[in-house]
Amino acid sequence: MDGSQPGGFRDTRDERIILQSPKQALRPEPAVGPPSRARQARSQVVVFFNFLITLVVVGMIAIGGALYYGKVRFEEAGPSSLAVTHAVRPGASLGQIASSLESRNIISNARIFEAGVRVYGHESDFKAGEYEFKANASMKEIMDILVSGRAILHPLTVVEGMTVAQALDRVAENELLTGEMPETLPEEGMLVADTQKFSRGTTRAELIRTMEAQQRAIIEETWANRRADLPIEDINEFVTLASIVEKETAVPNERSRVAGVFINRLRKGMKLQSDPTIIYGLFGGEGKPSDRPIYRSDIDKPTPYNTYQIVGLPPGPIAIPGRAALEAVANPSVTDDLYFVADGTGGHVFAKTLAEHNANVRRWREIERQRAAEAAKAAEEAAANGESQPAGN
């Protein structure tokens, strides 16, 4: 047989059968051998890299979670229910600042605050001073305020006409300032008459340097813009005359005219005869006690500052002149006046001749007598009323 099927087809099923002897059929199949060393090494590398990738992914998730948690805590409302002030001392480290904020319950966590500040790159940017934080201020808001340096500013006012000694007393007595007074103090007249704003912890020496520098700048500016024909030799005489004008009147529209009177007297070689110079010659920068009058003996007592005894200007200023007094001397009124005296209203009446001046003086003396009589009468009435009051009132 040729294995052909009717119709010309061959049956190929027998070709897939592999005939084996009984012995071959009972023989066990050969075992599959272990992988090669190269294949085994490649498998270990894959496992190791998979482990590393897993670690990186887990680490990134952990870091991201920590950063998100820290950001939320850094920007959430703080624990302080009230507005609070806090002082940052000069030289304090970030850790010290954070600990002090936490101890006062201004922030909830010092470590998160430190970390947040470092993330923003501001660990070295905090400025010393006293700060005010609003109620429930977040750590980020507190960081921004400390970086900005928007510290609470405290005022210290020096009034025109004060002496340098009186101004320095205010600096020395201010408890918000720190440090000792400088060994070398400014000369008379060489502190600015103004309100200084300073933060808690500012040193006294620093504030005094600032006040002195401001006054020098004002003096040099007004001196540079003075009228060319003034009978004043140098900047010291300029400040000296301005200090006398400052002490003679506090009425703004009078300063230039008062300066004009003194300029006229200097030109004529007349004595200035200014009462404030007598006081400075007797009491110096400490000033005259408020209840002590000027006696005739004071006028007659020679001192380097007594312009009733000397001709011309005293050796130096007698007070701190403000900008207005300096400008009045730099550009005084053009006038023929040689005299002035108080008019009883806080200002002065001016005169060109001695006769006019003496008449003005008599009117002023009469005003003084009337005021003294009225004060005595009022004191008597007050005493009488006091004696008639029943006990216990």
Backbone torsions as a table, in degrees:
resi	resn	phi	psi	omega
1	MET	NA	145.2	178.3
2	ASP	-101.8	5.6	177.8
3	GLY	74.9	6.8	-178.3
4	SER	-77.1	144.7	177.7
5	GLN	-99.3	156.6	177.7
6	PRO	-56.4	148.5	-179.2
7	GLY	84.2	1.7	175.4
8	GLY	89.5	10.3	179.7
9	PHE	-92.0	145.5	176.7
10	ARG	-101.6	145.0	176.1
11	ASP	-93.4	112.0	-175.5
12	THR	-100.9	7.1	-177.3
13	ARG	-64.3	-35.4	-177.0
14	ASP	-68.9	-19.6	-177.6
15	GLU	-73.7	-16.2	179.4
16	ARG	-87.7	-6.9	-177.6
17	ILE	-91.5	124.5	177.1
18	ILE	-103.5	117.7	-177.3
19	LEU	-82.6	130.6	176.5
20	GLN	-124.4	153.0	175.6
21	SER	-78.0	161.4	177.2
22	PRO	-55.5	-37.1	-179.9
23	LYS	-66.1	-41.1	179.5
24	GLN	-68.1	-36.5	-178.8
25	ALA	-65.6	-32.3	-177.9
26	LEU	-84.2	-11.5	-179.0
27	ARG	-71.5	129.6	-179.0
28	PRO	-66.4	149.4	177.0
29	GLU	-68.0	144.2	178.6
30	PRO	-68.6	138.8	-179.3
31	ALA	-70.3	150.0	177.9
32	VAL	-77.5	127.6	-176.8
33	GLY	-73.2	162.2	178.5
34	PRO	-63.8	155.9	179.0
35	PRO	-64.8	160.3	179.6
36	SER	-68.0	160.2	-179.6
37	ARG	-60.9	-37.0	-179.9
38	ALA	-66.5	-40.8	-179.9
39	ARG	-67.4	-38.4	178.7
40	GLN	-64.5	-40.3	179.8
41	ALA	-64.8	-40.8	178.6
42	ARG	-62.3	-35.1	179.3
43	SER	-67.2	-41.3	179.1
44	GLN	-65.5	-38.2	177.9
45	VAL	-63.4	-42.6	179.8
46	VAL	-62.5	-43.4	179.1
47	VAL	-62.6	-43.0	-178.6
48	PHE	-63.8	-43.9	180.0
49	PHE	-67.7	-34.7	175.2
50	ASN	-62.2	-39.0	178.5
51	PHE	-65.2	-43.0	179.1
52	LEU	-63.4	-44.2	179.5
53	ILE	-61.4	-39.7	177.8
54	THR	-62.4	-44.3	178.1
55	LEU	-60.5	-44.8	-179.2
56	VAL	-61.9	-45.3	-179.3
57	VAL	-62.6	-47.2	179.3
58	VAL	-62.4	-41.8	179.4
59	GLY	-63.1	-42.6	179.0
60	MET	-64.0	-38.6	177.8
61	ILE	-64.4	-42.5	-179.9
62	ALA	-65.0	-44.6	179.8
63	ILE	-64.2	-44.7	177.9
64	GLY	-59.5	-40.8	177.7
65	GLY	-65.1	-42.2	179.5
66	ALA	-64.8	-42.3	179.0
67	LEU	-64.1	-41.2	179.5
68	TYR	-64.8	-43.2	178.6
69	TYR	-62.3	-44.7	179.4
70	GLY	-64.3	-40.1	178.9
71	LYS	-63.0	-43.4	178.9
72	VAL	-62.0	-45.6	-179.5
73	ARG	-66.7	-35.9	-177.3
74	PHE	-68.6	-31.2	-175.6
75	GLU	-103.6	-3.9	-179.2
76	GLU	-78.1	163.8	-179.4
77	ALA	-59.0	138.9	-179.1
78	GLY	-78.7	172.6	-174.3
79	PRO	-80.3	-16.4	-175.0
80	SER	-76.6	121.7	-177.5
81	SER	-85.3	-8.3	-179.8
82	LEU	-128.1	155.1	172.2
83	ALA	-62.7	142.6	-174.7
84	VAL	-143.3	147.7	174.4
85	THR	-103.1	149.3	-177.9
86	HIS	-148.5	135.5	-178.1
87	ALA	-101.5	133.6	173.6
88	VAL	-108.1	115.4	-176.0
89	ARG	-79.2	151.7	178.5
90	PRO	-58.4	136.5	176.9
91	GLY	84.0	-0.4	-179.5
92	ALA	-68.1	138.8	178.8
93	SER	-81.4	166.4	177.9
94	LEU	-60.0	-41.7	179.0
95	GLY	-62.6	-41.7	178.7
96	GLN	-65.5	-40.5	178.8
97	ILE	-64.7	-45.5	-179.5
98	ALA	-61.8	-43.6	-179.9
99	SER	-63.1	-41.7	-179.4
100	SER	-68.0	-35.9	177.0
101	LEU	-66.0	-40.4	179.3
102	GLU	-68.2	-40.4	-178.4
103	SER	-64.0	-26.1	179.0
104	ARG	-96.4	9.4	177.4
105	ASN	61.3	31.6	175.6
106	ILE	-87.7	-34.1	171.5
107	ILE	-122.9	159.2	-175.7
108	SER	-90.0	-24.6	-175.0
109	ASN	-150.2	115.4	-176.7
110	ALA	-66.3	-37.3	-177.8
111	ARG	-67.6	-42.4	177.6
112	ILE	-64.7	-38.8	178.2
113	PHE	-61.8	-46.6	178.4
114	GLU	-59.4	-46.8	-177.9
115	ALA	-62.8	-43.1	179.6
116	GLY	-62.8	-41.5	179.3
117	VAL	-63.1	-41.0	179.6
118	ARG	-67.3	-38.8	178.5
119	VAL	-60.7	-38.8	178.7
120	TYR	-79.9	-6.9	177.1
121	GLY	76.5	27.8	-176.1
122	HIS	-112.2	19.4	-174.7
123	GLU	-62.6	-21.3	-179.7
124	SER	-113.5	13.8	-171.9
125	ASP	-104.6	-1.2	-178.6
126	PHE	-70.7	143.2	-178.5
127	LYS	-113.2	139.4	-180.0
128	ALA	-66.8	152.1	178.4
129	GLY	148.3	-178.7	177.5
130	GLU	-105.4	128.0	-173.9
131	TYR	-122.2	152.5	174.1
132	GLU	-113.8	128.3	177.9
133	PHE	-113.0	134.8	179.9
134	LYS	-69.5	165.5	177.9
135	ALA	-60.1	138.1	178.1
136	ASN	59.7	28.5	176.9
137	ALA	-62.6	134.3	178.1
138	SER	-74.6	166.3	178.0
139	MET	-63.7	-34.7	177.6
140	LYS	-66.8	-41.9	178.1
141	GLU	-62.9	-40.4	178.2
142	ILE	-64.8	-42.9	177.5
143	MET	-59.4	-45.6	-178.3
144	ASP	-61.2	-39.5	-179.9
145	ILE	-67.1	-43.1	-178.6
146	LEU	-67.4	-32.6	178.2
147	VAL	-73.7	-37.8	-176.8
148	SER	-68.4	-25.3	-176.8
149	GLY	75.7	17.4	-179.8
150	ARG	-77.4	68.7	-177.4
151	ALA	-78.7	160.2	174.1
152	ILE	-67.8	131.2	-179.3
153	LEU	-106.6	135.5	-179.2
154	HIS	-110.7	144.0	-176.4
155	PRO	-92.1	147.0	168.5
156	LEU	-137.8	118.5	-173.1
157	THR	-107.9	130.2	171.1
158	VAL	-113.3	125.7	-174.7
159	VAL	-94.4	143.1	174.9
160	GLU	-54.2	137.6	179.7
161	GLY	95.3	-13.4	171.3
162	MET	-66.5	156.9	170.0
163	THR	-88.0	164.3	177.2
164	VAL	-61.5	-38.7	179.2
165	ALA	-60.6	-42.6	179.0
166	GLN	-66.7	-38.6	177.8
167	ALA	-66.2	-41.6	-179.8
168	LEU	-67.0	-30.0	175.2
169	ASP	-60.4	-39.9	178.7
170	ARG	-65.3	-39.3	178.4
171	VAL	-65.4	-44.7	-177.1
172	ALA	-65.3	-35.1	-175.0
173	GLU	-84.0	-13.2	-176.7
174	ASN	-73.4	118.7	-174.1
175	GLU	-78.6	-11.9	179.0
176	LEU	-83.4	-16.3	176.1
177	LEU	-85.5	157.5	-179.3
178	THR	-124.4	167.4	175.4
179	GLY	82.5	166.8	-179.6
180	GLU	-83.5	162.4	172.7
181	MET	-69.3	145.1	-179.4
182	PRO	-65.5	152.0	-179.9
183	GLU	-67.2	-39.5	178.7
184	THR	-98.3	116.3	-177.1
185	LEU	-98.7	154.6	179.5
186	PRO	-62.5	153.3	175.8
187	GLU	-73.6	163.7	-179.4
188	GLU	-56.3	135.8	178.8
189	GLY	85.2	-6.4	-169.8
190	MET	-103.1	33.5	167.7
191	LEU	-124.1	143.9	-176.8
192	VAL	-74.1	140.5	174.1
193	ALA	-91.7	100.8	-174.6
194	ASP	-169.2	175.5	174.0
195	THR	-98.4	118.0	177.4
196	GLN	-91.4	138.2	175.0
197	LYS	-108.9	124.6	-177.3
198	PHE	-138.5	155.6	177.6
199	SER	-92.4	153.0	178.2
200	ARG	-55.0	135.2	179.5
201	GLY	97.9	-9.2	174.4
202	THR	-60.2	140.4	-179.1
203	THR	-81.6	151.6	178.6
204	ARG	-62.7	-39.9	-179.9
205	ALA	-62.3	-40.4	-179.7
206	GLU	-64.8	-43.8	-179.4
207	LEU	-64.8	-41.7	179.7
208	ILE	-64.2	-40.7	177.2
209	ARG	-60.9	-40.4	179.3
210	THR	-64.1	-45.5	-179.0
211	MET	-64.8	-38.4	179.3
212	GLU	-68.2	-42.5	-179.8
213	ALA	-64.4	-39.5	179.1
214	GLN	-64.2	-42.6	-179.8
215	GLN	-66.0	-41.6	179.0
216	ARG	-61.4	-39.1	179.7
217	ALA	-64.5	-41.7	179.2
218	ILE	-65.3	-45.0	-178.7
219	ILE	-61.8	-47.3	-178.1
220	GLU	-64.6	-36.1	179.4
221	GLU	-66.6	-47.7	-178.4
222	THR	-70.3	-36.1	177.2
223	TRP	-62.3	-39.6	-179.7
224	ALA	-66.9	-25.3	-177.4
225	ASN	-104.5	20.5	-177.9
226	ARG	-74.7	161.1	173.9
227	ARG	-69.1	142.3	-170.1
228	ALA	-71.9	-24.3	-171.3
229	ASP	-98.0	18.4	-178.2
230	LEU	-69.1	141.5	177.3
231	PRO	-83.6	53.0	-177.7
232	ILE	-126.0	127.6	-170.9
233	GLU	-83.3	-36.2	-174.3
234	ASP	-151.0	179.5	-175.0
235	ILE	-69.1	-28.3	176.9
236	ASN	-65.0	-44.1	177.1
237	GLU	-65.0	-34.9	177.7
238	PHE	-60.2	-49.5	179.9
239	VAL	-67.3	-36.8	179.6
240	THR	-60.9	-48.9	179.8
241	LEU	-66.0	-37.7	177.8
242	ALA	-62.8	-37.2	179.0
243	SER	-66.9	-35.1	177.3
244	ILE	-67.5	-44.1	176.5
245	VAL	-59.5	-42.0	179.7
246	GLU	-59.4	-40.3	-178.0
247	LYS	-78.1	-23.2	-176.0
248	GLU	-80.6	-30.5	-177.8
249	THR	-150.1	142.9	174.3
250	ALA	-110.1	5.7	179.8
251	VAL	-86.0	116.6	-172.9
252	PRO	-54.5	-44.3	-175.1
253	ASN	-79.9	1.3	176.6
254	GLU	-96.7	-19.5	-169.6
255	ARG	-58.3	-45.6	-178.0
256	SER	-63.3	-37.2	-179.0
257	ARG	-72.9	-38.8	175.1
258	VAL	-61.7	-43.5	177.1
259	ALA	-60.2	-39.2	178.5
260	GLY	-62.5	-37.8	177.1
261	VAL	-61.4	-46.6	-178.0
262	PHE	-68.0	-37.1	176.4
263	ILE	-61.6	-42.5	179.0
264	ASN	-63.3	-40.1	-179.3
265	ARG	-68.5	-38.7	176.8
266	LEU	-62.3	-41.6	-179.7
267	ARG	-63.5	-35.9	-178.0
268	LYS	-87.2	-2.2	-178.5
269	GLY	73.6	21.7	179.4
270	MET	-85.6	153.1	173.1
271	LYS	-68.6	142.9	-177.4
272	LEU	-72.0	-33.6	177.0
273	GLN	51.0	57.7	178.6
274	SER	-104.8	120.9	-178.7
275	ASP	-58.1	-40.2	179.8
276	PRO	-59.0	-26.9	178.5
277	THR	-71.3	-30.5	175.3
278	ILE	-62.4	-46.5	-177.2
279	ILE	-62.1	-44.1	-178.9
280	TYR	-66.5	-37.0	178.2
281	GLY	-64.0	-30.0	-179.4
282	LEU	-87.5	-39.9	-170.1
283	PHE	-116.2	-8.3	178.9
284	GLY	63.7	-151.2	-175.8
285	GLY	-70.4	-15.0	179.9
286	GLU	-71.5	-26.7	177.4
287	GLY	86.5	157.3	-179.8
288	LYS	-76.5	138.1	172.4
289	PRO	-55.2	140.5	-172.6
290	SER	-64.2	-25.9	-176.8
291	ASP	-95.2	8.0	-178.2
292	ARG	-103.2	123.3	176.7
293	PRO	-78.7	171.4	171.5
294	ILE	-90.6	122.4	-179.7
295	TYR	-91.5	162.9	176.5
296	ARG	-60.6	-34.2	179.3
297	SER	-66.0	-28.9	176.9
298	ASP	-67.3	-40.5	179.5
299	ILE	-64.3	-35.9	-177.2
300	ASP	-83.7	-10.7	-176.1
301	LYS	-81.5	118.7	-178.3
302	PRO	-74.3	130.2	169.6
303	THR	-138.8	162.8	178.7
304	PRO	-61.3	-18.1	-176.4
305	TYR	-102.9	-10.6	-174.7
306	ASN	-75.9	101.8	-176.1
307	THR	-78.3	2.0	167.7
308	TYR	-82.8	-17.7	-177.3
309	GLN	-109.2	-28.0	-178.7
310	ILE	-105.6	158.8	174.3
311	VAL	-101.1	134.1	179.9
312	GLY	90.8	-160.3	-175.3
313	LEU	-86.2	151.4	173.0
314	PRO	-68.7	173.7	-173.8
315	PRO	-69.1	-16.7	-178.8
316	GLY	-164.8	177.1	-179.6
317	PRO	-61.8	157.6	178.1
318	ILE	-113.1	0.3	-178.7
319	ALA	-171.0	-179.1	176.2
320	ILE	-90.7	114.7	176.4
321	PRO	-84.2	139.7	173.4
322	GLY	-81.9	174.8	-179.4
323	ARG	-58.1	-40.9	-176.5
324	ALA	-62.9	-40.3	178.8
325	ALA	-67.6	-39.2	178.0
326	LEU	-63.7	-43.6	179.4
327	GLU	-67.1	-32.4	178.2
328	ALA	-64.7	-39.5	178.9
329	VAL	-73.7	-36.8	179.6
330	ALA	-64.2	-33.5	-179.8
331	ASN	-139.2	73.0	-176.2
332	PRO	-72.1	163.0	176.0
333	SER	-64.7	143.8	173.4
334	VAL	-87.1	109.5	-172.8
335	THR	-149.6	162.1	173.9
336	ASP	-98.4	4.1	-177.7
337	ASP	-64.4	140.5	176.3
338	LEU	-124.6	-7.0	-174.8
339	TYR	-141.9	155.3	167.9
340	PHE	-156.3	153.2	179.4
341	VAL	-148.8	156.8	-179.2
342	ALA	-60.0	146.3	-178.4
343	ASP	-109.2	3.1	177.6
344	GLY	90.5	-5.4	-179.6
345	THR	-111.0	4.0	-175.4
346	GLY	103.2	-12.3	177.6
347	GLY	-110.0	-157.8	-176.3
348	HIS	-135.0	157.3	171.7
349	VAL	-112.2	135.9	-172.4
350	PHE	-107.6	155.2	-178.8
351	ALA	-145.1	149.4	178.7
352	LYS	-93.7	-26.9	-177.1
353	THR	-121.3	161.0	179.6
354	LEU	-65.9	-36.1	179.9
355	ALA	-62.8	-45.2	177.0
356	GLU	-60.9	-41.1	-178.0
357	HIS	-65.1	-43.4	-179.7
358	ASN	-62.2	-37.4	176.4
359	ALA	-64.4	-40.5	177.9
360	ASN	-65.2	-37.3	178.4
361	VAL	-64.6	-41.5	179.5
362	ARG	-62.0	-41.0	177.7
363	ARG	-63.0	-39.7	179.0
364	TRP	-66.4	-40.9	178.7
365	ARG	-62.5	-38.5	178.3
366	GLU	-64.4	-40.9	176.1
367	ILE	-60.6	-43.6	179.1
368	GLU	-61.4	-42.4	-179.7
369	ARG	-64.2	-42.6	178.8
370	GLN	-62.2	-42.3	179.8
371	ARG	-65.4	-40.4	178.4
372	ALA	-63.4	-41.7	179.2
373	ALA	-64.9	-42.6	178.9
374	GLU	-64.3	-38.9	178.6
375	ALA	-66.0	-40.7	179.1
376	ALA	-64.6	-42.2	179.3
377	LYS	-63.4	-43.3	178.9
378	ALA	-62.4	-38.5	178.4
379	ALA	-65.0	-41.2	178.5
380	GLU	-63.3	-43.6	179.7
381	GLU	-64.4	-40.1	178.6
382	ALA	-64.2	-40.7	178.9
383	ALA	-65.5	-41.7	179.1
384	ALA	-64.5	-42.5	178.0
385	ASN	-63.6	-36.8	179.4
386	GLY	-66.6	-39.6	-179.4
387	GLU	-70.4	-28.6	-177.2
388	SER	-85.2	-9.2	-179.7
389	GLN	-72.0	140.1	175.8
390	PRO	-66.2	153.3	-178.8
391	ALA	-58.9	140.9	178.3
392	GLY	95.6	-13.6	177.6
393	ASN	-89.0	NA	NA
